[in-house]
Amino acid sequence: MMYISTRGQSPKLNFSEVLLGGLAPDGGLYLPEQYPKFNESDLAEMRSMSYPDLAFFIFKRFIDDIPECDLRVIVDKTYTADVYGYSRESQDPSEITPTLKLENNFYLLSLSNGPTLAFKDIAMQFLGHTFEYLLSKKNRTLNILGATSGDTGSAAEYAMRGKKGIKVFMLSPYQKMSAFQAAQMFSLKDKNIFNIAIKGVFDDCQDIVKAVSNDLDFKAENKIGAVNSINWGRILAQVVYYFKGYFDVTSDNQTQVDFTVPTGNFGNICAGHIARMTGLPIRNLVVATNENDVLDEFFKTGNYQPRTSENTFQTSSPSMDISKASNFERFIFDLLQRDPNKLSAYWKKIDQGGAFSLTPDEFQRIGSFGFISSSSKHENRISLIANYFKRFDIIIDTHTADGIKAALDHFDINVPMLALETALPIKFEESIIEAIGIKPQRPSALKDIELLDQEFEVFNNDVEAIKSFIRENT
Ligand SMILES: *Cc1c(COP(=O)(O)O)cnc(C)c1O
């Protein structure tokens, strides 16, 4: 299995090279040269598998440069009931991503039971173990540099903590994360984790990461890498739970289902697209956005016009406050029948701060990929959180509420609908209190996390100072 770049000007690479490499040298994103296909008899075999068995079965078709016995060890370390122990009381943590039936043909697929209580753990934990394995094989080390406004940074740190050959330098805006998010990250005591609070906003942090990464000498000398949302390993890991959810809500392998996905960088739903391309019977993939509704507009009109960061709203589902959806290019590549020249022409406009419009033919073709969309607003989230608490006695978080809103917009009672739960409500207490007047209960292990000792460095918005800090600590 080789991987090709969406822009068509980079060498083909195998899985390990793609995983450790990030962006393709031509600026594109890597995708499998051909999607593997799971046929009827595969699906029949997969239906009864445990989560790790299913993950192994799927990964094998995408990865042929890690010996199967080693891949099996990685998978078994990654998907354990211990790591995904925050599931609701009625659910079995060994399911990893349990499904909860809400009403007839309407389900919640719980993806947020990992250590940082958001779905990013599922992919990041796999990345942590796979990085550690590959680096030790290649006798290399890696220093991960990232910027976070909350969810990604904590998922990366909990996945990489204590891993051999890996250090993490995570920039976050000083005093701008929620107390819970800050406590999650800053209470980690592992020697390979460096929390750097920048006196500035999230965009300043991201600009520092870009500036450091653009210094190619520094990058090579200090073995700087990333685990951002374009990482192919993250997308691949997310494919698994679409299969798991499908098998949970169907009893044969022809029934079609719909999935709704709270969407920001388009990574999660891109995994749904890939599951569909490999043969999973998905009818619709519903893209759910918040007030930052650029993708909703695209799927309704065929015009893609990313916002500038000044025009990106700060909402109560902050992990979806994205100006440019970095994985969107992967889907458009397939939509354009994998023509790298057409894709490059469109992205040239995007990279220059512009927009593009699909031709009528291209726009028509979206239907054959099952994509539809909806957006929601703060008041929709708040009223859905209240409504679900009353009707089903469960508390959903604001991002999941964006998803439920879109799922209800497109729900067809004859087709099973799975709405993806992307975070647990305790991460976003303020909105929950606004909706239902009470604080969501915390798992006992996290009760007093804000009271733990915190360790972090505070820096001015100064690229050179960050570089020196990295140099001293690698
Ligand atoms: C990251 C995140 C999203 C958006 O997922 P993408 O893969 O970027 O589309 C949605 N909800 C939560 C809680 C997240 O952390």
The ligand as a Tripos MOL2 file, in Angstrom:
@<TRIPOS>MOLECULE
LIG
   15    15     1     0     0
SMALL
NO_CHARGES

@<TRIPOS>ATOM
      1 C1        -11.5810   18.5040   17.2360 C.3       1 LIG1
      2 C2        -13.0080   18.4740   17.6420 C.ar      1 LIG1
      3 C3        -14.0630   18.5390   16.6870 C.ar      1 LIG1
      4 C4        -13.7980   18.7150   15.2080 C.3       1 LIG1
      5 O1        -13.2590   17.5610   14.6130 O.3       1 LIG1
      6 P1        -12.5200   17.6360   13.1910 P.3       1 LIG1
      7 O2        -11.9180   16.3010   13.0010 O.co2     1 LIG1
      8 O3        -11.4990   18.7230   13.3130 O.co2     1 LIG1
      9 O4        -13.5670   17.9480   12.1720 O.co2     1 LIG1
     10 C5        -15.3590   18.4370   17.1400 C.ar      1 LIG1
     11 N1        -15.6360   18.3190   18.4520 N.ar      1 LIG1
     12 C6        -14.6680   18.2650   19.3980 C.ar      1 LIG1
     13 C7        -15.0510   18.1570   20.8310 C.3       1 LIG1
     14 C8        -13.3210   18.3360   19.0270 C.ar      1 LIG1
     15 O5        -12.3560   18.3020   19.9710 O.3       1 LIG1
@<TRIPOS>BOND
     1     1     2 1
     2     2     3 ar
     3     2    14 ar
     4     3     4 1
     5     3    10 ar
     6     4     5 1
     7     5     6 1
     8     6     7 2
     9     6     8 1
    10     6     9 1
    11    10    11 ar
    12    11    12 ar
    13    12    13 1
    14    12    14 ar
    15    14    15 1
@<TRIPOS>SUBSTRUCTURE
     1 LIG1         1 GROUP 0 **** ****
